[in-house]
Amino acid sequence: MKRSRFIRIFALTALLAVLSFVLVSAIFAWNFTGPARRPLGTAPEKFLSSFESVHFTAKDGVSLAGWFVPCTGAKQAVVLLHGFGSTRTQMLARAKFLHDQGYAAFLYDARGHGESGGELVSFGWQERHDLLTALDWLRARGFTEFGLIGASQGGATIALASAELRGVRWVVLESVYPTLRNAIDRRFRRTLFLPGWLAGSLMIPFAEWRLGLDSSLISPRDNITKLSCPVLVMSGEHDAQTTPADARELFDRAPEPKSRWVVPNAAHVDLYGFAKQDYEQHLLKFISTAR
């Protein structure tokens, strides 16, 4: 009798554990792929003396919001792409610096972020439509040469769009994961102390179903091989989300000419804010050789 009762309790406990795992995985997947909006916060006037508020529509119909920073006599425009969970304000300081160097700048909120529309986040895959439309907007303003800087998801967006980029003279990728599964694994190991294949065994299929795509497609490492311009890969020395080894994996797959900078003592942070002077020196040196 006692054994039978024990078996029933064990079976019920196991069933509840399985159901809980399914429920938690579904919640994680929905949060993982849902909008990550937050208020813009920083006023652009704090950094920019002149800018235009811009609204445009991506090729797949998502409405997007951004700022264009004109620069008299500029021959190149630089598009700045923020990271996951952030907004275009993350790139304001970079925009000011580049404007002071003679570049026009374009910074916008990725879909599902800031003031842009969109109810799904795909970590760079669908977001590449945002980037391609931003470049078309700049072409309509007369620009034919571009530089691109992307942090984390923003950099992944650039890498995933590699085959479709035209007129891009140089690219900077900051703290970019090599594959989405790698990024998920790093985050689960850091937060839950579990490998991604276990913690994400149901979450990933749920997320794939919601996004309508195979997560293996979201691979900056595999797409960067199609890039046709110089690239600078940056990463933090102590980044636990995109480790130096992960960044090296991305760098190794990038075509020549390419450069790499591991930022001393930096974690998964805003690399420009963390090492402003060194960042500016590395960026200008890279751009000067990429022209």
C-alpha positions as semicolon CSV with decimal commas, in nm:
position;residue;x (nm);y (nm);z (nm)
1;M;0,000;0,000;0,000
2;K;0,277;0,240;0,095
3;R;0,466;0,153;-0,223
4;S;0,157;0,216;-0,437
5;R;0,102;0,554;-0,270
6;F;0,467;0,643;-0,322
7;I;0,441;0,559;-0,693
8;R;0,130;0,775;-0,731
9;I;0,296;1,070;-0,556
10;F;0,609;1,025;-0,766
11;A;0,408;1,009;-1,089
12;L;0,207;1,319;-0,994
13;T;0,522;1,508;-0,902
14;A;0,685;1,409;-1,231
15;L;0,376;1,517;-1,426
16;L;0,366;1,853;-1,250
17;A;0,736;1,902;-1,319
18;V;0,688;1,829;-1,688
19;L;0,387;2,061;-1,714
20;S;0,575;2,334;-1,530
21;F;0,871;2,296;-1,765
22;V;0,640;2,324;-2,067
23;L;0,467;2,630;-1,923
24;V;0,789;2,806;-1,826
25;S;0,940;2,727;-2,168
26;A;0,637;2,878;-2,342
27;I;0,654;3,191;-2,125
28;F;1,026;3,228;-2,192
29;A;0,968;3,186;-2,567
30;W;0,692;3,449;-2,573
31;N;0,901;3,695;-2,373
32;F;1,208;3,611;-2,579
33;T;1,038;3,692;-2,910
34;G;0,799;3,965;-2,793
35;P;0,847;4,344;-2,808
36;A;1,125;4,485;-2,591
37;R;1,009;4,845;-2,584
38;R;1,126;5,109;-2,341
39;P;1,099;5,489;-2,345
40;L;1,366;5,667;-2,543
41;G;1,485;5,847;-2,232
42;T;1,778;6,058;-2,351
43;A;1,678;6,363;-2,554
44;P;1,871;6,387;-2,883
45;E;1,930;6,757;-2,820
46;K;2,175;6,656;-2,550
47;F;2,410;6,525;-2,820
48;L;2,293;6,667;-3,153
49;S;2,265;7,029;-3,262
50;S;2,066;6,933;-3,571
51;F;1,857;6,627;-3,657
52;E;1,538;6,521;-3,833
53;S;1,274;6,289;-3,690
54;V;1,206;6,019;-3,947
55;H;0,926;5,767;-3,994
56;F;0,952;5,502;-4,263
57;T;0,807;5,160;-4,342
58;A;1,014;4,842;-4,377
59;K;0,975;4,625;-4,684
60;D;0,748;4,388;-4,493
61;G;0,517;4,665;-4,369
62;V;0,651;4,736;-4,019
63;S;0,653;5,107;-3,927
64;L;0,986;5,238;-3,798
65;A;1,102;5,555;-3,625
66;G;1,444;5,715;-3,627
67;W;1,662;6,024;-3,650
68;F;1,866;6,149;-3,942
69;V;2,166;6,365;-3,860
70;P;2,264;6,574;-4,165
71;C;2,619;6,690;-4,221
72;T;2,706;6,951;-4,483
73;G;2,933;6,809;-4,749
74;A;2,916;6,452;-4,616
75;K;2,993;6,187;-4,878
76;Q;2,907;5,891;-4,654
77;A;2,619;5,820;-4,422
78;V;2,663;5,589;-4,126
79;V;2,371;5,374;-4,007
80;L;2,382;5,292;-3,634
81;L;2,196;4,987;-3,500
82;H;2,130;4,943;-3,127
83;G;2,121;4,619;-2,929
84;F;1,836;4,402;-2,802
85;G;1,614;4,573;-2,543
86;S;1,762;4,916;-2,614
87;T;1,665;5,208;-2,838
88;R;1,831;5,439;-3,089
89;T;1,945;5,658;-2,797
90;Q;2,215;5,395;-2,731
91;M;2,382;5,520;-3,049
92;L;2,351;5,896;-2,991
93;A;2,708;5,948;-2,869
94;R;2,844;5,758;-3,169
95;A;2,626;5,967;-3,401
96;K;2,765;6,290;-3,255
97;F;3,123;6,169;-3,285
98;L;3,077;6,060;-3,645
99;H;2,898;6,385;-3,734
100;D;3,194;6,576;-3,592
101;Q;3,417;6,368;-3,822
102;G;3,218;6,470;-4,130
103;Y;2,964;6,190;-4,165
104;A;2,588;6,203;-4,184
105;A;2,424;5,958;-3,944
106;F;2,102;5,759;-3,936
107;L;1,984;5,588;-3,618
108;Y;1,652;5,416;-3,571
109;D;1,460;5,188;-3,335
110;A;1,456;4,828;-3,453
111;R;1,114;4,667;-3,481
112;G;0,965;4,582;-3,144
113;H;1,179;4,851;-2,980
114;G;1,140;5,216;-2,886
115;E;0,889;5,400;-3,101
116;S;0,893;5,151;-3,388
117;G;0,610;4,909;-3,462
118;G;0,626;4,531;-3,479
119;E;0,517;4,269;-3,228
120;L;0,795;4,015;-3,284
121;V;1,171;4,024;-3,227
122;S;1,385;3,784;-3,429
123;F;1,739;3,886;-3,319
124;G;1,842;4,025;-3,655
125;W;1,663;3,801;-3,905
126;Q;1,350;4,006;-3,982
127;E;1,530;4,316;-3,856
128;R;1,749;4,305;-4,165
129;H;1,447;4,445;-4,353
130;D;1,468;4,750;-4,124
131;L;1,832;4,805;-4,220
132;L;1,777;4,758;-4,593
133;T;1,488;5,006;-4,587
134;A;1,699;5,258;-4,392
135;L;1,966;5,233;-4,664
136;D;1,701;5,290;-4,931
137;W;1,583;5,599;-4,738
138;L;1,937;5,735;-4,744
139;R;1,973;5,659;-5,115
140;A;1,662;5,867;-5,176
141;R;1,848;6,152;-5,001
142;G;2,136;6,118;-5,247
143;F;2,382;5,898;-5,054
144;T;2,554;5,612;-5,234
145;E;2,823;5,516;-4,982
146;F;2,759;5,389;-4,632
147;G;2,922;5,273;-4,312
148;L;2,742;5,046;-4,066
149;I;2,790;5,007;-3,691
150;G;2,584;4,755;-3,494
151;A;2,593;4,656;-3,128
152;S;2,487;4,304;-3,024
153;Q;2,156;4,237;-3,206
154;G;2,226;4,540;-3,425
155;G;2,553;4,385;-3,537
156;A;2,382;4,051;-3,595
157;T;2,132;4,233;-3,818
158;I;2,417;4,365;-4,031
159;A;2,583;4,024;-4,059
160;L;2,254;3,854;-4,148
161;A;2,196;4,112;-4,424
162;S;2,548;4,069;-4,568
163;A;2,440;3,924;-4,902
164;E;2,191;4,207;-4,962
165;L;2,408;4,508;-4,877
166;R;2,494;4,751;-5,158
167;G;2,721;5,052;-5,138
168;V;2,845;4,964;-4,790
169;R;3,213;5,056;-4,761
170;W;3,283;4,935;-4,407
171;V;3,116;4,755;-4,117
172;V;3,175;4,751;-3,740
173;L;3,026;4,463;-3,539
174;E;3,024;4,500;-3,160
175;S;2,964;4,206;-2,923
176;V;2,787;3,995;-3,186
177;Y;2,696;3,632;-3,120
178;P;2,806;3,372;-3,382
179;T;2,474;3,179;-3,380
180;L;2,144;3,225;-3,199
181;R;2,174;2,885;-3,030
182;N;2,516;2,989;-2,901
183;A;2,368;3,313;-2,762
184;I;2,087;3,122;-2,590
185;D;2,332;2,875;-2,441
186;R;2,552;3,151;-2,299
187;R;2,255;3,327;-2,137
188;F;2,112;3,012;-1,980
189;R;2,449;2,911;-1,842
190;R;2,494;3,258;-1,694
191;T;2,145;3,296;-1,543
192;L;2,021;2,941;-1,471
193;F;2,355;2,755;-1,467
194;L;2,208;2,513;-1,723
195;P;2,328;2,436;-2,077
196;G;2,117;2,581;-2,353
197;W;2,032;2,245;-2,509
198;L;1,856;2,146;-2,186
199;A;1,703;2,472;-2,068
200;G;1,599;2,567;-2,421
201;S;1,488;2,223;-2,541
202;L;1,125;2,338;-2,554
203;M;1,171;2,714;-2,550
204;I;1,352;2,715;-2,885
205;P;1,083;2,513;-3,069
206;F;0,815;2,740;-2,920
207;A;1,009;3,049;-3,033
208;E;1,062;2,901;-3,381
209;W;0,690;2,831;-3,410
210;R;0,602;3,185;-3,308
211;L;0,854;3,342;-3,546
212;G;0,777;3,100;-3,828
213;L;1,142;3,021;-3,899
214;D;1,420;2,777;-3,821
215;S;1,651;2,927;-3,559
216;S;1,952;2,780;-3,741
217;L;1,899;3,051;-4,004
218;I;1,982;3,315;-3,744
219;S;2,357;3,268;-3,780
220;P;2,578;3,576;-3,820
221;R;2,874;3,338;-3,841
222;D;2,744;3,171;-4,157
223;N;2,618;3,490;-4,322
224;I;2,920;3,709;-4,261
225;T;3,108;3,508;-4,525
226;K;2,898;3,699;-4,784
227;L;3,014;4,041;-4,665
228;S;3,193;4,233;-4,942
229;C;3,361;4,515;-4,748
230;P;3,616;4,555;-4,465
231;V;3,487;4,461;-4,119
232;L;3,601;4,543;-3,766
233;V;3,489;4,295;-3,499
234;M;3,487;4,428;-3,142
235;S;3,418;4,240;-2,818
236;G;3,473;4,274;-2,444
237;E;3,753;4,083;-2,277
238;H;3,520;3,970;-1,997
239;D;3,195;3,940;-2,193
240;A;3,007;3,634;-2,065
241;Q;2,726;3,666;-2,320
242;T;2,946;3,692;-2,626
243;T;3,278;3,555;-2,511
244;P;3,608;3,639;-2,680
245;A;3,600;3,287;-2,824
246;D;3,253;3,353;-2,969
247;A;3,371;3,680;-3,124
248;R;3,678;3,504;-3,258
249;E;3,454;3,245;-3,423
250;L;3,267;3,525;-3,601
251;F;3,591;3,700;-3,695
252;D;3,746;3,383;-3,836
253;R;3,454;3,341;-4,077
254;A;3,462;3,701;-4,197
255;P;3,631;3,760;-4,533
256;E;3,938;3,979;-4,569
257;P;4,010;4,262;-4,513
258;K;3,918;4,244;-4,146
259;S;4,032;4,369;-3,806
260;R;3,961;4,268;-3,448
261;W;3,971;4,455;-3,118
262;V;3,919;4,292;-2,778
263;V;3,833;4,572;-2,534
264;P;4,034;4,522;-2,212
265;N;3,825;4,457;-1,897
266;A;3,491;4,512;-2,077
267;A;3,190;4,286;-2,026
268;H;2,873;4,286;-2,243
269;V;2,843;4,663;-2,222
270;D;2,830;4,966;-2,448
271;L;3,188;4,951;-2,573
272;Y;3,192;5,316;-2,677
273;G;3,079;5,430;-2,334
274;F;3,324;5,193;-2,166
275;A;3,638;5,290;-2,359
276;K;3,551;5,611;-2,543
277;Q;3,896;5,736;-2,644
278;D;4,031;5,396;-2,744
279;Y;3,709;5,321;-2,930
280;E;3,737;5,643;-3,130
281;Q;4,100;5,574;-3,216
282;H;4,030;5,218;-3,332
283;L;3,724;5,327;-3,529
284;L;3,896;5,615;-3,711
285;K;4,200;5,404;-3,791
286;F;3,977;5,131;-3,930
287;I;3,767;5,370;-4,140
288;S;4,078;5,538;-4,281
289;T;4,206;5,205;-4,413
290;A;3,862;5,095;-4,537
291;R;3,799;5,385;-4,774
